[in-house]
Amino acid sequence: MTAENLSLVAGTTLSLVFSYVPGARSWFERFDPEIRRVFMLALLVCSAGIVYGLSCLGWAVEWGISLACDRVGLFGLIEQLILAIIANQSIYAITPRKTQPATHYTKS
């Protein structure tokens, strides 16, 4: 798995979980939109940090993630983090939101 694929999958998966998984969706919708964006950003930064940590420990290679534990690798990871953020916010923007129940009008 390339770093690009991993970034896109991580960003998309987080977005879909908080859009469609019932417990996560109801919990997530309680927050203001700004808080939701910051929360998603924090999760993506944490996941990028975990990937970088795995790379530095030498464990990322076992999962097919080729990321060097150096300055070049860190800058590459930041590029991938930006891709993950774009994927996350793009998917979240197009997923359906909770809608008001339809009101039925009867003719009197």
N, C-alpha and C positions, 0 to 999 in steps of 0.2 A: 504494500500500500504506500503510495507516495504521500508526502506531506500535504500536497494540495488536496488529494482525495480525503485525507483524514480531516483537514480543516473544513472542507465543505460538508462532510458527513457529520462532524461534531456540531457545526452551526445549524444545519438543517434538523438534526435529531432533537436538539434542545428546543428549537422552535416548535416542532411538531408535538413534542411531549407536553409543552405548556399550552398548546392549542387544542389538543384532542384527548389527552388522558384525563378522565373526569375529575379525579381528586386533585391532580396538579393544576388543572385548568381553573377549577373553582377557587383554589387557594391563590393562584397567581392573579386572577382577575380582581381580587380585593384591593390591589395596590394601584396607585396612580400610574399612568403610562410612563412617566419619567422614571419612577422607581423600577418598573418592569424592565426598561431599557438598561438601566444601571445593573440590575440583577443579572440579566443575560450577559452583559459585558463582563461582569465579575466571574460568572461561570466559565465563560470562554477563556478569560485570562488564566483562571485556575487550571483549566484543562491544558492550555498551552504550557503552563509552568510544569505540570505533571509530565507532559511529553518531553520537555527539555530535561527534566530531572531523570526520567527513564533513559534518555539518551546519554546523559553524563554517567549514569550507573552502568551503561553498556547493555541494558535490557531492551531498549527500543529495537535493536537489530533483530532480536528474536521474533518480534512481531512484524518485521518487514518495514520498519520505519527507519529511513536513512537520514539521520540528522546529526551533524557533528556537534560535539560539545565544545564549541569555541565561539569566537566573536562572529565569524561568518555564519555559523549555524544559528546563533541568536538572532542575527538580522534576518535570516531566512525564516525563522520562526515568527518574527514580528510581521513579515509579509504574509505568512499563512494565517496569522491571527486576524489580519485585516480582511482576508478572504472569508474567514469564518464569520466575522461580524457582518459582512455584506450578505452572505448566505442566510444567516440567522434573521436579520432584519427584513430581508426580501421575502422569505417564506412567511414570517410572522405577519407581514403586511397583507398578504393575500389569503391568509386562512380566515375562515368565517368567525365572526364574533357572536357573542350571545345577543339574541335579538329579543325584542319585546314580543309577548304573545299576541297573536292576531286577535283583533276585536271583531266580534260578530255583530253585525247590525241586523235588526229585524224590522221589517216594514210594518208599520202599525195601521 
